[in-house]
Every structure is written in structure tokens, then in C-alpha cells.
């Protein structure tokens, strides 16, 4: 038994955007970055990190709407004391920045992608990080 984040993310994107042919161009480009985040952090920590990204994205828009000085998404993606700059944390942070940047030139709001990622993390957390895969035919 194992978990397959990519399969569940595909299912969530299908629920949100419909058939694969109708997905926004950024969807297939964001997915690998979200997988990096999930694989390096695990479902619970990744879910919390996606929520931090949601807050950073919202802050970026609040500042832009207010017309004040913009520090940008990466600066608003703050870390608490549990993030010590480890290689997995660095990989997750860079992947999130890349996913965010990719969506800037596309139609869907970044938060739609965050919603799909959070849903997948929650589902994997609820199932104990493992999904049963069909046994191969003998």
C-alpha cells in the first residue's frame, strides 16, 4: 500500500476544472511543484504550508488593492520557528514560489490550486497517508 499524491491531485483538478482538455495551461505545470512540496513535507506539514501560501497570496492581493508598497508573495510566505532551513523546507519554499509565479500569467487564481492541494493533503491525512492500490493480477 502507498499513497499517490499525483493521482489524487489529478482527481481534485478534474473536479474543479472538468475534463483534462479544458484545464488552464498552468494546471499541468503547477502539479509537479505541488508534488515536490507534498513529497518533501508529508501530508500534514504540506497542508499547513499550503495554508500559509494561501495567506501569503491573500496578503499580496490586499497590499496591491491598498496601493501600498508590495513586498511580494515570497516575503509574505513567512515561516515559524519550526522551519530551520532544512533541504526539504528549502525545496518546498522554492517549489511554492515557482508554482505561484507560473499562475500569475494564467486565468485561474492561485488560490484555486491551493484549494485542490489542501483537499488532497486532508484526504491523505484522513486515510493515514496510505491509499490501497489494486493488487496486480496474477
C-alpha positions as CSV (number, residue, x, y, z in Angstrom):
1,X,0.0,0.0,0.0
2,X,1.2,3.5,-0.8
3,X,-0.2,7.0,-1.4
4,X,-0.2,8.7,-4.8
5,X,-0.4,12.4,-4.4
6,X,-0.4,13.0,-8.1
7,X,-3.4,10.8,-8.8
8,X,-5.4,12.5,-6.1
9,X,-4.3,15.9,-7.3
10,X,-5.4,15.0,-10.8
11,X,-8.8,13.9,-9.4
12,X,-9.2,17.2,-7.5
13,X,-8.2,19.2,-10.5
14,X,-10.8,17.2,-12.6
15,X,-13.5,18.1,-10.0
16,X,-12.5,21.8,-10.2
17,X,-11.8,22.3,-13.9
18,X,-13.6,19.5,-15.6
19,X,-12.1,17.3,-18.4
20,X,-8.3,17.5,-18.8
21,X,-8.6,19.1,-22.2
22,X,-10.3,22.1,-20.6
23,X,-7.8,22.7,-17.8
24,X,-6.0,26.0,-17.7
25,X,-2.4,25.8,-19.1
26,X,-0.8,26.3,-15.7
27,X,-2.5,23.3,-14.2
28,X,-0.1,20.8,-15.6
29,X,2.8,23.0,-14.7
30,X,1.8,23.6,-11.1
31,X,1.2,19.9,-10.3
32,X,4.8,18.8,-10.2
33,X,5.7,21.7,-7.9
34,X,2.9,20.7,-5.5
35,X,4.1,17.1,-5.6
36,X,7.6,18.3,-4.5
37,X,6.0,20.1,-1.6
38,X,3.9,17.1,-0.6
39,X,6.8,14.6,-1.0
40,X,9.3,16.6,1.0
41,X,7.0,17.6,3.8
42,X,4.3,14.9,4.1
43,X,0.6,15.5,4.2
44,X,0.2,17.3,7.5
45,X,3.1,19.7,7.1
46,X,2.4,20.2,3.4
47,X,-1.2,21.0,4.2
48,X,-0.1,23.6,6.7
49,X,2.4,25.1,4.2
50,X,-0.3,25.3,1.5
51,X,-2.5,27.2,4.0
52,X,0.5,29.6,4.7
53,X,0.7,30.1,0.9
54,X,-3.0,30.9,0.8
55,X,-2.5,33.6,3.4
56,X,0.6,35.0,1.6
57,X,-1.4,35.1,-1.6
58,X,-4.2,36.9,0.0
59,X,-1.8,39.4,1.7
60,X,-0.2,40.1,-1.7
61,X,-3.6,41.0,-3.1
62,X,-4.6,43.1,0.0
63,X,-1.5,45.1,-0.4
64,X,-1.9,45.5,-4.1
65,X,-5.5,46.6,-3.6
66,X,-4.4,49.1,-1.0
67,X,-1.8,50.5,-3.4
68,X,0.9,50.4,-0.8
69,X,4.5,49.1,-1.1
70,X,4.4,45.5,-2.3
71,X,7.0,43.1,-0.9
72,X,5.7,40.2,-2.9
73,X,4.5,36.6,-2.3
74,X,7.8,35.2,-1.2
75,X,8.2,37.8,1.5
76,X,4.6,37.2,2.8
77,X,5.2,33.4,2.9
78,X,6.5,33.6,6.4
79,X,7.9,30.7,8.5
80,X,7.6,29.9,12.1
81,X,10.4,28.6,14.3
82,X,9.9,25.0,13.2
83,X,11.4,25.9,9.8
84,X,15.2,25.7,10.2
85,X,16.2,26.0,6.5
86,X,16.5,22.3,6.0
87,X,16.8,20.9,2.5
88,X,13.2,19.7,2.4
89,X,11.9,23.1,3.7
90,X,14.0,24.9,1.1
91,X,12.8,22.7,-1.7
92,X,9.1,23.3,-0.6
93,X,9.6,27.0,-0.4
94,X,11.2,27.2,-3.8
95,X,8.5,24.9,-5.3
96,X,5.8,27.1,-3.9
97,X,7.4,30.3,-5.3
98,X,7.6,28.7,-8.7
99,X,4.0,27.4,-8.7
100,X,2.8,30.9,-7.6
101,X,4.8,32.6,-10.4
102,X,3.5,30.2,-13.1
103,X,-0.1,31.1,-12.2
104,X,0.4,34.8,-12.5
105,X,0.2,34.7,-16.3
106,X,-2.8,32.3,-16.4
107,X,-6.6,32.7,-15.8
108,X,-7.3,30.8,-12.6
109,X,-6.4,32.4,-9.3
110,X,-3.6,30.7,-7.4
111,X,-6.0,30.1,-4.5
112,X,-7.9,27.6,-6.7
113,X,-4.8,25.5,-6.9
114,X,-4.2,25.8,-3.2
115,X,-7.7,24.6,-2.5
116,X,-7.0,21.4,-4.6
117,X,-3.7,20.8,-2.8
118,X,-5.2,21.3,0.7
119,X,-8.1,18.9,-0.2
120,X,-5.6,16.2,-1.2
121,X,-3.4,16.7,1.9
122,X,-6.6,16.4,4.1
123,X,-7.7,13.3,2.3
124,X,-4.3,11.6,2.7
125,X,-4.1,12.7,6.3
126,X,-7.5,11.2,7.0
127,X,-6.5,7.9,5.4
128,X,-3.4,7.6,7.4
129,X,-1.1,8.6,4.5
130,X,-1.9,5.4,2.6
131,X,-4.2,4.5,-0.2
132,X,-4.8,0.9,-1.2
133,X,-3.7,0.2,-4.7
134,X,-5.2,-2.6,-6.7
135,X,-3.2,-5.8,-6.4
136,X,-1.6,-6.8,-9.7
137,X,-3.4,-9.7,-11.5
138,X,-1.6,-13.0,-11.1
